[in-house]
Amino acid sequence: MDGRTARLLAAGAACALLLTGCGSDEPAAAPVPSSPPSPAPLPSLSAEQRAELLGVLTSTVPGLTAAEDEVLARATLVCQDIVDRRDPQKIRTGARLRFQAGTAFSLGDEEVDSIIAAVETIWCPAPGGGSVLPTSPAPAASPSP
């Protein structure tokens, strides 16, 4: 055997030994699925806030006849959407569906925005301040004659 062949055989044997040491008899662990993020914690609702919120919501939503606990459960879901920083349109859609549930009426955009504003200002401020609802642009000034 010449020197070149001996070196190649030695290199091959070394590689085989290195690769043998890398293996394991244990099966590979399955990847752990990531869990969905936990919802952000909601602020507590004081008795005064509860009374004020119920008063505003029942006056804002005509024909709302749900029990107080049901109205607060709906408001809680709106609050969760706010603190979870959901898209404003999704917050509006959710509030509309929740507060129309079980009723024979439809809520207009102004009523839905009033519900969200009440939840936000009385109990559940948007993270970072401000409002989750974009402000409407001011009407254009009419040209002076």
Rosetta blueprint (number, residue, H / E / L):
1 M L
2 D L
3 G H
4 R H
5 T H
6 A H
7 R H
8 L H
9 L H
10 A H
11 A H
12 G H
13 A H
14 A H
15 C H
16 A H
17 L H
18 L H
19 L H
20 T H
21 G H
22 C H
23 G L
24 S L
25 D L
26 E L
27 P L
28 A L
29 A L
30 A L
31 P L
32 V L
33 P L
34 S L
35 S L
36 P L
37 P L
38 S L
39 P L
40 A L
41 P L
42 L L
43 P L
44 S L
45 L L
46 S L
47 A H
48 E H
49 Q H
50 R H
51 A H
52 E H
53 L H
54 L H
55 G H
56 V H
57 L H
58 T H
59 S H
60 T H
61 V L
62 P L
63 G L
64 L L
65 T L
66 A L
67 A L
68 E H
69 D H
70 E H
71 V H
72 L H
73 A H
74 R H
75 A H
76 T H
77 L H
78 V H
79 C H
80 Q H
81 D H
82 I H
83 V H
84 D L
85 R L
86 R L
87 D L
88 P H
89 Q H
90 K H
91 I H
92 R H
93 T H
94 G H
95 A H
96 R H
97 L H
98 R H
99 F H
100 Q H
101 A L
102 G L
103 T L
104 A L
105 F L
106 S L
107 L L
108 G L
109 D H
110 E H
111 E H
112 V H
113 D H
114 S H
115 I H
116 I H
117 A H
118 A H
119 V H
120 E H
121 T H
122 I H
123 W L
124 C L
125 P L
126 A L
127 P L
128 G L
129 G L
130 G L
131 S L
132 V L
133 L L
134 P L
135 T L
136 S L
137 P L
138 A L
139 P L
140 A L
141 A L
142 S L
143 P L
144 S L
145 P L
